[in-house]
């Protein structure tokens, strides 16, 4: 049978690291069963080509006998439109829908979208059985497990059976029908920077080494279906060889939410990769993500480093023990801190997410996460986002129960509404989110100017965004001093968050025209809510709230400012210490201790005029402070 598989349309460019890999597994299973597969990828099209017309053109050209579609909850509107489009072309082609959007809310989605069939859970075996049955003109669909179909105008669902047998017996995924070569070549620089920064000419490949997850976090959608199953190390290595031979990748991302849940399995994988590289000469770096309970220590991460591992991700989510407990994360901030410290020791990058808005979130827990970030994450790759109640999660059920979500509208808007699940009133909750989305985290990272840049001739009109060029960018790492080389789709003046290719700590680079100065980068860390940031948040109630809660910020940030300034000064960077502290204190209420420290540094650097100016401001604020007056008199005489 001729089967067409249509990928969902992405809101951003489709790259290999956000590729819906389930389609590649379906393609492989269908081909192995003797069926023809036509892949349709409506993403990354030139602006002159409409995705609707592209799909219609493929339908006319290929005349499929069955069509498979699917995706996540955010793909609801695309799937609805795709089904309508297919029905316009022909009412007789069977449409099968699958993916997490079905797994997590099968009755609602199946009834709303009205495809001919839906598959709940993993689809390889079920889809092959269904295609075989339709091809043989049989209709005893009740014999196929995990299937939804229509009978006498009503939806019917067959018995569930999530015992899929030996996971190692699955065929390796086949990405060929979906234009993978273009994804690896043309769109390699569009991948998120954490997947590609070690290689200036990246070819990123992905691999799935396990299915599902053994944990039960409140925001996770793995509440239904099969249990966690991990493939054997031998089977994983076999696929790596297969993918390397076929695609010649140089970066490998292990996409599992939980890779190597224990040290033994992790070490086995690392040793297998080391043996593979030694005996077959494969050249690639790799990264993974896992849960803190894996307990990976110095020895494990050092072994991984030696085999080419350059980065790993933890599901941090929050720096607050209260929120972590509410999320059922079964982790503690101390586990994250230990992992970050070990990562720095062995020179592997650390990445994580911080998500805000859990039901237990309060201003105090917000501050706990902010303090966690400021103390431990300034050299790491942290993504900041809002916690969203996706269908299939306990949070989604909670929001439905509390009337926080209009289900139909929520799906139609891509499940991306801002939903306040906290006990905080909206006039307090929303400004807190705006504060974090406003760039408070990024402004704390060490920022350097590119040492020099070169704009390549390649002009990109369809990749990433209009008018982008490929720039060759050199920058000195502010952590270790190593000069790193990157190739980036960017504009002059843009800021890039990148990992050092030597120590793998993260920093920001401001892309500037070539100055060819070869100097070590400037430290431009800013560690406070700047006036510019506050001006962007124009809510009067927030300003009122901020003024009343600011004292809670001050002790935390003040201590961090003093520590970081002392570290810079003790390492012989006196001018940078002064510049940093001056910038960090802007917008803060005048603090006697901080001002005295800064004035002391100014005097040591013989910047007496600046010291006198700050002393005058200090005396205006604290007119009865005799020590400040005496210091001012001594400095004035010295000038």
C-alpha positions, 0 to 999 in steps of 0.5 A: 500500500502507498502510505503518505506520512505528513509532518506537522507544521512547526512555528519555527524552522524544522531541524533534526533536534526538534524532528518528530522522530515517531514518523521516522520509526513509522516509515521504517516499520511500514517499509519493512512490511513491504509498503511504500512510504511518501514523506511530506515535510511542509516545513522550511519552505520558501516564502513563495510556496504555501504549505497548503499548496505543497501538501495538495501538490503532493496528494495530486502527484502521489495519490496515496491510499492511506495518510498518517498524521499526528503530533503534540497538543500544540499541533491541534489546529494544523491537524484540523486543517490538514484533515479538512484539506485531505477531505477536500481532495478526496473523501475516500482516503483513510486518515490515521492520527496518532502521537501524544495528542491522541495518547493523552486525550484520545476521546476528545481529540478523536471526536473533535478532529474526526479522522478515520482512525487513531492510534493510542501509544506507540504506533509501529505495530498497530499501523502496520496491522491496520494498513495490512487489514485495509489492504486486504479489504477486511474491517474487523478493526476490533482485533487490533489493540490501541485503535480508535475507529468509527462504527455507525457514526460513533467512536469505538476504542479497542482494548489497550495493550501496551506490552510491545515486546522486545524494544531491541527488535524495533527497526531503526528509524528511517528519516529519508522520506522527510528530507533529512539531508537538507536538515543536516546540511542547509539547516544545521546552523538553525539547531539550538546552540547547545546541540552544535556549539563544539563544531563550527561546521555541525552535522547534528544527529539524534538517537532515542535509546529508551521510551517513556519515563519511570518518573511521574512529575506533575507537569509531564505527559507520560501518565498513560501508556507503556512503562519505561523501556531502555534499549541494550547498549549493543543495540544503541551502538549498532544504530550509532554505526548505522547512522554514522555510515549513512549521514556522517554526523559529527554531533550526536544528541541522545534525546531521551528524557532519561538516559542512563538511569544508573551509573552502571549503564552509563559507564557501559555506554561510555566504554562502548563509545570509546571502543567504537571510536578507537576501533572504527575511527568514528569522529563525533561529540555527544550530549545527553539528558538525565535525572539527578537520581542517576547519581553521576559523579566525578568518575562517570562524567570524566569517563564521558568527557574522555569519550567526547561528551561535551554537555549534559542536561538535568531537569532542574525546573526550580531552585525551590524545594517547595516547588520541587516537592509540589512537582513530584520531582523527587530531587533536591537543589543540592543534587543540582549544585553537586552536578554543576560543580563536577561538570565544571571540574571535568570541563563538561557543559551543564544545561537545564530549564527553570520553569515558573508558575507551579501551583506552589509558586509564591514570591518567596519561591521565585526568589529561591530560584533566582538566588539558585541561578545567581549563585550556581548557574552563571556559567551554565546554559539555563533556559527560562520558561513558564510552566504550562499545563499540557493535556495528559499531565496532572496539572492539566487535570487540575486546571480543568477541575478548577475551571482555569482552562476552556478546553476547546479554545485551549487546544485551538490556541496551541495549548500556550495560554498563560494559565495562573495555577498559583494562589497569587492574584493575577496582578501579582503573578503576571508581573513576576512572570514578565520580570523573568521573561524580561531578561533578568537571567540573561543580563547576569551572564558574562558578556564579551565582545567578539574579538573579530568577525567575518561575514561569509558570502552565504545569504540566507533568505529562507533559513531562520529569519530574513536577511541573516548572514553566516558570520564567522565569530571569534571570541575569548572565553571570559572563564578560561581565556581560550579563543573560540571559533563559531559560525552563526546565522546572526546580525551585527549587534546580536547577542549569542549565548555560547559554550566555550569549546575548551572549558564548556562554560557558557557566556554571551558574545556581542557580534561586532565588526572586526576590530582584530584586537585579539584582546581578552574579552571585557567582563560586562556582567550585570547583576541587578534589575536595571532601570531599563528592565523595570521601564519595560514592565509598565504595570503600576501594580507591579511597581507597587508590588516591587517596591514592597518586596524589593528588600527581600532581593537586596540581601541576596543580591548584595552578598553576591555582588560583594563576593563576585567583586572580591573574586575579580579583585583577588584575581588581579582584575581591579578595573573589572571589579570596579566596572562590575560593581559600579554597574551592579549597584545601579538602581539599587538603594544606596548601601553603606557596606557596598559603597565603602567597598567600592570606594576602597577599590577606587582609591587603590586604583588611584581613581580619587575623583570617582571616590570623592563623588561617591562619598559625597552621595553617601554623605547626602544619604547618611549625613550623620556618618562621621567616618564618611566625612573624615574619609572625604576630607582625607581624599580631598586633601590628597587631591 
